[in-house]
């Protein structure tokens, strides 16, 4: 039996899709079916007698694959960013240097936005400790985890680091308003930590 020509195949497909059961087809199923039909049409076009058509079909197939791979990569990166910005994450999913966090903290303090200034100053401390390899760079780290690890490298500061983590948690998650005193404590701690050296194991 001779297979139907292109126009006949399209006519039969259109008749099939006009049947009532396809009217309530779920959107994912419909999109998947449309993609399969599109790829099938490209394959039919590629296997035809026209060499230009075959090249064009091959290029379109490659483009479809590239777009699909790019979409998967984009979705995976977006998912990773979402996981990084999970509740309790010290950095909130943002990538800034210690100096940038300090500048932001000083600006916020100058505006009297003490809660945000406290958060930015602790982020400056955390980034500086990471840059100096005094703590590991872990996505999703909490303020308490930072204080505990940094306290092992710098035991003389363990109590102050724990207090700084509590101040961060209070304003970030506990609804406690920030104060100039809390910010001054963090700023002083930051300055002393920058000059501190780790204890040899």
Backbone as CSV, one residue per row, in Angstrom:
resi,resn,N_x,N_y,N_z,CA_x,CA_y,CA_z,C_x,C_y,C_z
1,UNK,0.852,-1.196,0.000,0.000,0.000,0.000,0.884,1.240,0.000
2,UNK,0.620,2.173,-0.912,1.413,3.397,-1.033,1.056,4.355,0.097
3,UNK,2.069,4.886,0.818,1.771,5.830,1.892,1.157,7.102,1.328
4,UNK,0.282,7.748,2.096,-0.367,8.961,1.586,0.651,10.075,1.384
5,UNK,0.342,10.955,0.422,1.215,12.100,0.182,1.104,13.108,1.317
6,UNK,1.922,14.165,1.232,1.977,15.176,2.299,0.621,15.849,2.500
7,UNK,0.002,16.264,1.399,-1.280,16.967,1.518,-2.356,16.044,2.069
8,UNK,-2.338,14.794,1.636,-3.334,13.833,2.124,-3.124,13.559,3.610
9,UNK,-1.863,13.449,4.027,-1.572,13.218,5.447,-2.033,14.397,6.290
10,UNK,-1.833,15.632,5.798,-2.276,16.809,6.532,-3.804,16.852,6.632
11,UNK,-4.463,16.454,5.530,-5.935,16.460,5.542,-6.460,15.461,6.561
12,UNK,-5.841,14.264,6.608,-6.290,13.245,7.561,-6.029,13.687,8.995
13,UNK,-4.865,14.334,9.207,-4.560,14.819,10.558,-5.554,15.874,10.989
14,UNK,-5.918,16.774,10.076,-6.888,17.818,10.403,-8.244,17.212,10.734
15,UNK,-8.647,16.190,9.984,-9.919,15.520,10.271,-9.878,14.837,11.637
16,UNK,-8.729,14.230,11.943,-8.586,13.548,13.223,-8.689,14.553,14.375
17,UNK,-8.022,15.678,14.211,-8.007,16.678,15.287,-9.336,17.401,15.430
18,UNK,-10.170,17.323,14.409,-11.477,17.971,14.491,-12.485,17.137,15.278
19,UNK,-12.096,15.925,15.666,-13.020,15.069,16.418,-13.272,15.670,17.793
20,UNK,-14.470,15.444,18.367,-14.871,16.108,19.626,-13.970,15.786,20.813
21,UNK,-13.359,14.595,20.869,-12.570,14.235,22.053,-11.329,15.100,22.215
22,UNK,-10.895,15.766,21.118,-9.715,16.619,21.221,-10.054,18.006,21.771
23,UNK,-11.321,18.346,21.821,-11.719,19.675,22.295,-11.343,19.881,23.754
24,UNK,-11.415,18.830,24.585,-11.117,18.940,26.012,-9.732,18.410,26.356
25,UNK,-8.847,18.348,25.374,-7.504,17.820,25.613,-6.727,18.757,26.534
26,UNK,-6.080,18.213,27.560,-5.286,19.065,28.457,-4.181,19.786,27.684
27,UNK,-3.833,20.984,28.158,-2.852,21.804,27.459,-1.495,21.111,27.297
28,UNK,-0.930,20.465,28.356,0.364,19.794,28.148,0.310,18.721,27.067
29,UNK,-0.806,17.944,27.043,-0.954,16.914,26.011,-1.034,17.549,24.619
30,UNK,-1.768,18.653,24.522,-1.922,19.325,23.238,-0.571,19.856,22.747
31,UNK,0.208,20.475,23.662,1.513,21.004,23.277,2.457,19.880,22.849
32,UNK,2.422,18.766,23.603,3.282,17.628,23.257,2.903,17.066,21.888
33,UNK,1.599,16.952,21.619,1.144,16.435,20.330,1.541,17.380,19.198
34,UNK,1.424,18.699,19.430,1.793,19.679,18.398,3.293,19.610,18.102
35,UNK,4.103,19.421,19.171,5.547,19.296,18.964,5.872,18.049,18.145
36,UNK,5.223,16.929,18.498,5.458,15.691,17.746,5.059,15.858,16.275
37,UNK,3.943,16.532,16.055,3.490,16.735,14.678,4.481,17.623,13.918
38,UNK,4.968,18.682,14.598,5.924,19.583,13.965,7.209,18.839,13.584
39,UNK,7.718,18.033,14.529,8.932,17.274,14.234,8.696,16.249,13.131
40,UNK,7.511,15.639,13.138,7.176,14.707,12.066,7.126,15.386,10.714
41,UNK,6.561,16.583,10.677,6.514,17.339,9.418,7.925,17.679,8.934
42,UNK,8.802,18.073,9.894,10.175,18.377,9.518,10.875,17.149,8.936
43,UNK,10.638,16.005,9.576,11.250,14.768,9.091,10.757,14.423,7.694
44,UNK,9.445,14.579,7.477,8.894,14.324,6.143,9.522,15.256,5.117
45,UNK,9.683,16.519,5.518,10.237,17.516,4.613,11.693,17.183,4.290
46,UNK,12.422,16.712,5.319,13.840,16.396,5.160,14.046,15.216,4.210
47,UNK,13.140,14.247,4.280,13.310,13.047,3.456,12.740,13.218,2.056
48,UNK,12.295,14.406,1.720,11.769,14.648,0.380,12.879,14.723,-0.656
49,UNK,12.493,15.033,-1.900,13.450,15.064,-3.003,14.177,16.395,-3.109
50,UNK,13.723,17.417,-2.401,14.299,18.762,-2.521,15.505,18.897,-1.598
51,UNK,16.752,19.040,-2.129,17.931,19.130,-1.257,17.923,20.387,-0.395
52,UNK,17.405,21.496,-0.928,17.330,22.729,-0.132,16.369,22.530,1.041
53,UNK,15.256,21.872,0.782,14.301,21.580,1.846,14.903,20.693,2.916
54,UNK,15.725,19.723,2.494,16.368,18.825,3.461,17.313,19.595,4.358
55,UNK,18.080,20.518,3.786,19.009,21.329,4.587,18.234,22.219,5.550
56,UNK,17.178,22.853,5.045,16.360,23.724,5.887,15.734,22.937,7.039
57,UNK,15.251,21.745,6.758,14.656,20.913,7.805,15.693,20.534,8.849
58,UNK,16.912,20.203,8.403,17.978,19.841,9.350,18.321,21.025,10.244
59,UNK,18.402,22.230,9.661,18.698,23.440,10.450,17.596,23.688,11.477
60,UNK,16.347,23.533,11.067,15.234,23.742,11.995,15.256,22.722,13.124
61,UNK,15.592,21.472,12.817,15.688,20.443,13.858,16.771,20.806,14.877
62,UNK,17.919,21.276,14.383,19.003,21.683,15.285,18.544,22.848,16.158
63,UNK,17.852,23.815,15.569,17.356,24.961,16.344,16.388,24.528,17.436
64,UNK,15.519,23.581,17.113,14.575,23.077,18.114,15.323,22.451,19.280
65,UNK,16.344,21.645,18.980,17.128,21.007,20.036,17.850,22.048,20.881
66,UNK,18.459,23.058,20.224,19.189,24.105,20.957,18.241,24.874,21.876
67,UNK,17.067,25.228,21.379,16.099,25.959,22.207,15.658,25.113,23.388
68,UNK,15.433,23.813,23.159,15.012,22.925,24.247,16.094,22.820,25.315
69,UNK,17.348,22.673,24.900,18.454,22.585,25.861,18.601,23.895,26.625
70,UNK,18.515,25.032,25.915,18.627,26.336,26.574,17.513,26.529,27.599
71,UNK,16.306,26.088,27.260,15.190,26.210,28.205,15.431,25.369,29.440
72,UNK,15.970,24.160,29.274,16.245,23.305,30.434,17.329,23.906,31.324
73,UNK,18.374,24.463,30.701,19.451,25.093,31.482,18.904,26.284,32.252
74,UNK,18.091,27.116,31.591,17.520,28.297,32.244,16.643,27.889,33.419
75,UNK,15.827,26.866,33.232,14.949,26.415,34.311,15.747,25.853,35.477
76,UNK,16.828,25.116,35.186,17.629,24.552,36.272,18.342,25.649,37.047
77,UNK,18.839,26.686,36.356,19.495,27.795,37.058,18.495,28.575,37.887
78,UNK,17.316,28.763,37.334,16.286,29.483,38.089,15.907,28.696,39.334
79,UNK,15.799,27.393,39.206,15.487,26.546,40.346,16.590,26.617,41.389
80,UNK,17.854,26.646,40.935,18.977,26.736,41.874,18.954,28.054,42.611
81,UNK,18.633,29.157,41.890,18.545,30.456,42.562,17.438,30.465,43.584
82,UNK,16.330,29.834,43.258,15.220,29.779,44.203,15.607,29.017,45.450
83,UNK,16.331,27.889,45.269,16.771,27.129,46.443,17.749,27.926,47.274
84,UNK,18.630,28.694,46.592,19.616,29.478,47.331,18.948,30.542,48.179
85,UNK,17.849,31.080,47.705,17.172,32.151,48.427,16.123,31.617,49.386
86,UNK,16.340,30.426,49.893,15.377,29.831,50.814,15.309,30.620,52.107
87,UNK,14.191,30.527,52.858,14.084,31.241,54.120,15.222,30.860,55.049
88,UNK,15.803,31.851,55.702,16.910,31.613,56.608,18.252,31.830,55.955
89,UNK,18.286,31.947,54.630,19.541,32.171,53.922,20.089,33.536,54.309
90,UNK,21.325,33.561,54.733,21.949,34.787,55.205,22.010,35.862,54.137
91,UNK,22.347,35.472,52.901,22.528,36.455,51.836,21.262,36.713,51.027
92,UNK,20.202,35.959,51.267,18.970,36.183,50.521,19.124,35.932,49.034
93,UNK,20.099,35.095,48.644,20.279,34.764,47.238,21.036,35.819,46.445
94,UNK,21.582,36.856,47.100,22.283,37.918,46.381,23.792,37.690,46.423
95,UNK,24.484,38.162,45.385,25.942,38.046,45.332,26.532,39.448,45.357
96,UNK,27.084,39.848,46.505,27.732,41.151,46.659,29.045,40.947,47.408
97,UNK,29.971,41.864,47.230,31.225,41.792,47.957,31.025,42.318,49.369
98,UNK,32.013,42.056,50.222,31.948,42.581,51.592,31.902,44.101,51.572
99,UNK,32.708,44.718,50.703,32.723,46.183,50.619,31.363,46.725,50.195
100,UNK,30.720,46.048,49.260,29.385,46.495,48.817,28.367,46.375,49.947
101,UNK,28.450,45.282,50.718,27.546,45.144,51.865,27.803,46.252,52.890
102,UNK,29.075,46.596,53.121,29.383,47.661,54.085,28.831,49.003,53.614
103,UNK,29.023,49.294,52.336,28.484,50.548,51.798,26.967,50.604,51.939
104,UNK,26.312,49.486,51.622,24.853,49.439,51.752,24.435,49.619,53.202
105,UNK,25.184,48.998,54.125,24.855,49.113,55.548,24.993,50.556,56.022
106,UNK,26.074,51.217,55.622,26.281,52.609,56.038,25.202,53.530,55.465
107,UNK,24.830,53.280,54.212,23.770,54.088,53.607,22.450,53.906,54.352
108,UNK,22.112,52.653,54.656,20.866,52.368,55.370,20.891,52.963,56.776
109,UNK,22.049,52.877,57.437,22.160,53.465,58.769,21.980,54.975,58.697
110,UNK,22.561,55.592,57.661,22.403,57.034,57.482,20.957,57.446,57.263
111,UNK,20.162,56.523,56.714,18.734,56.786,56.496,17.883,56.387,57.692
112,UNK,18.545,55.874,58.748,17.796,55.439,59.930,17.071,54.129,59.747
113,UNK,17.439,53.366,58.755,16.798,52.051,58.505,17.659,50.996,59.191
114,UNK,17.530,50.940,60.509,18.454,50.174,61.335,18.332,48.664,61.125
115,UNK,17.124,48.169,60.949,16.958,46.721,60.764,17.702,46.252,59.510
116,UNK,17.533,46.995,58.411,18.214,46.618,57.169,19.717,46.826,57.288
117,UNK,20.120,47.881,58.009,21.549,48.144,58.194,22.212,47.006,58.970
118,UNK,21.525,46.490,59.999,22.049,45.364,60.774,22.243,44.150,59.866
119,UNK,21.255,43.879,59.024,21.354,42.727,58.132,22.532,42.871,57.168
120,UNK,22.664,44.048,56.573,23.742,44.248,55.607,25.112,44.165,56.278
121,UNK,25.205,44.648,57.532,26.511,44.597,58.200,26.908,43.158,58.523
122,UNK,25.938,42.338,58.916,26.290,40.939,59.166,26.647,40.235,57.859
123,UNK,25.987,40.611,56.783,26.346,40.044,55.485,27.769,40.445,55.097
124,UNK,28.162,41.670,55.423,29.537,42.106,55.171,30.515,41.246,55.957
125,UNK,30.193,40.981,57.218,31.048,40.130,58.058,31.152,38.740,57.443
126,UNK,30.014,38.182,57.055,29.998,36.824,56.493,30.816,36.747,55.216
127,UNK,30.635,37.716,54.309,31.360,37.692,53.039,32.862,37.846,53.277
128,UNK,33.237,38.724,54.217,34.648,38.918,54.509,35.269,37.636,55.068
129,UNK,34.557,36.965,55.956,35.072,35.712,56.514,35.200,34.639,55.436
130,UNK,34.263,34.623,54.498,34.347,33.673,53.382,35.542,34.000,52.488
131,UNK,35.717,35.276,52.175,36.814,35.673,51.299,38.174,35.344,51.914
132,UNK,38.252,35.375,53.223,39.501,35.064,53.915,39.605,33.577,54.254
133,UNK,38.662,32.787,53.783,38.649,31.330,53.988,38.605,30.950,55.462
134,UNK,37.992,31.813,56.279,37.803,31.488,57.690,36.523,30.688,57.906
135,UNK,35.618,30.762,56.939,34.431,29.909,56.926,34.248,29.423,55.495
136,UNK,33.572,28.298,55.340,33.284,27.770,54.005,32.211,28.611,53.339
137,UNK,32.254,28.641,52.012,31.229,29.345,51.246,30.116,28.365,50.910
138,UNK,29.044,28.408,51.699,27.939,27.470,51.518,26.661,28.233,51.181
139,UNK,25.998,27.868,50.069,24.710,28.504,49.778,23.670,28.110,50.816
140,UNK,22.822,29.051,51.171,21.750,28.757,52.117,22.175,28.807,53.563
141,UNK,23.384,29.267,53.850,23.861,29.332,55.234,23.027,30.321,56.048
142,UNK,22.741,29.964,57.293,22.023,30.857,58.197,23.023,31.636,59.033
143,UNK,22.536,32.686,59.688,23.399,33.498,60.551,23.949,32.662,61.703
144,UNK,23.131,31.803,62.270,23.590,30.958,63.383,24.688,29.998,62.935
145,UNK,24.541,29.430,61.738,25.564,28.523,61.212,26.872,29.266,60.971
146,UNK,26.755,30.482,60.449,27.946,31.301,60.247,28.657,31.550,61.573
147,UNK,27.895,31.975,62.599,28.490,32.291,63.898,29.179,31.070,64.495
148,UNK,28.559,29.913,64.383,29.141,28.695,64.957,30.447,28.336,64.262
149,UNK,30.469,28.397,62.926,31.691,28.028,62.202,32.785,29.071,62.414
150,UNK,32.419,30.352,62.342,33.413,31.397,62.533,33.962,31.362,63.957
151,UNK,33.116,30.995,64.926,33.563,30.903,66.306,34.618,29.838,66.516
152,UNK,34.607,28.806,65.676,35.640,27.775,65.776,36.977,28.277,65.230
153,UNK,36.930,29.122,64.186,38.162,29.684,63.629,38.697,30.830,64.478
154,UNK,37.761,31.582,65.074,38.127,32.751,65.875,37.452,32.639,67.244
155,UNK,37.937,31.743,68.096,37.237,31.479,69.367,37.107,32.694,70.270
156,UNK,38.007,33.645,70.177,37.904,34.844,71.013,36.670,35.674,70.665
157,UNK,36.122,35.471,69.475,34.967,36.236,69.021,33.673,35.414,69.042
158,UNK,33.726,34.182,69.532,32.575,33.280,69.436,31.319,33.882,70.062
159,UNK,31.443,34.451,71.267,30.274,35.033,71.931,29.706,36.213,71.166
160,UNK,30.581,37.080,70.669,30.110,38.255,69.925,29.485,37.854,68.590
161,UNK,30.051,36.840,67.951,29.466,36.360,66.692,28.076,35.782,66.924
162,UNK,27.897,35.052,68.032,26.581,34.504,68.358,25.590,35.634,68.619
163,UNK,26.036,36.686,69.325,25.155,37.830,69.589,24.796,38.548,68.291
164,UNK,25.767,38.657,67.367,25.493,39.298,66.078,24.481,38.489,65.279
165,UNK,24.597,37.160,65.323,23.641,36.304,64.617,22.241,36.466,65.198
166,UNK,22.149,36.569,66.531,20.837,36.776,67.154,20.238,38.111,66.731
167,UNK,21.087,39.155,66.668,20.600,40.465,66.238,20.073,40.411,64.812
168,UNK,20.783,39.691,63.946,20.340,39.520,62.558,18.996,38.799,62.514
169,UNK,18.906,37.668,63.227,17.658,36.887,63.209,16.490,37.679,63.778
170,UNK,16.759,38.470,64.811,15.689,39.261,65.438,15.066,40.230,64.445
171,UNK,15.931,40.946,63.693,15.379,41.955,62.783,14.901,41.335,61.474
172,UNK,15.554,40.236,61.046,15.192,39.631,59.758,13.942,38.774,59.852
173,UNK,13.778,38.051,60.960,12.683,37.079,61.049,11.798,37.266,62.282
174,UNK,12.304,37.973,63.274,11.544,38.087,64.521,10.704,39.336,64.640
175,UNK,10.769,40.207,63.641,9.974,41.423,63.691,10.469,42.446,64.702
176,UNK,11.695,42.261,65.203,12.251,43.202,66.174,12.813,44.398,65.415
177,UNK,12.479,45.623,65.820,13.031,46.782,65.108,14.528,46.906,65.374
178,UNK,15.262,47.308,64.371,16.686,47.532,64.553,16.938,48.784,65.369
179,UNK,18.115,48.874,65.944,18.475,50.031,66.772,19.866,50.515,66.393
180,UNK,20.159,51.791,66.676,21.522,52.283,66.436,22.554,51.501,67.244
181,UNK,22.167,51.074,68.442,23.096,50.328,69.297,23.449,48.976,68.676
182,UNK,22.435,48.284,68.152,22.690,46.981,67.525,23.593,47.145,66.313
183,UNK,23.335,48.197,65.536,24.168,48.421,64.362,25.590,48.782,64.764
184,UNK,25.756,49.630,65.777,27.098,50.015,66.228,27.877,48.793,66.708
185,UNK,27.181,47.873,67.392,27.839,46.655,67.860,28.365,45.838,66.682
186,UNK,27.546,45.709,65.632,27.960,44.935,64.460,29.082,45.631,63.698
187,UNK,29.004,46.943,63.584,30.049,47.667,62.869,31.400,47.526,63.581
188,UNK,31.389,47.654,64.904,32.626,47.503,65.666,33.169,46.075,65.541
189,UNK,32.276,45.102,65.626,32.698,43.711,65.484,33.317,43.479,64.111
190,UNK,32.687,44.016,63.078,33.200,43.876,61.720,34.622,44.429,61.627
191,UNK,34.844,45.593,62.183,36.166,46.223,62.106,37.221,45.406,62.846
192,UNK,36.861,44.864,64.000,37.840,44.064,64.754,38.086,42.714,64.090
193,UNK,37.039,42.139,63.500,37.208,40.858,62.819,38.136,40.987,61.613
194,UNK,38.115,42.121,60.954,38.954,42.313,59.767,40.439,42.244,60.111
195,UNK,40.762,42.571,61.346,42.166,42.519,61.778,42.500,41.219,62.511
196,UNK,41.494,40.390,62.736,41.726,39.161,63.531,42.395,38.100,62.683
197,UNK,43.161,37.247,63.366,43.819,36.122,62.709,43.311,34.832,63.338
198,UNK,43.119,33.788,62.519,42.567,32.538,63.073,43.546,31.848,64.013
199,UNK,42.976,31.076,64.904,43.788,30.273,65.816,44.244,29.032,65.067
200,UNK,45.516,28.697,65.199,46.037,27.500,64.526,45.391,26.263,65.113
201,UNK,45.015,25.291,64.286,44.366,24.086,64.810,45.330,23.254,65.637
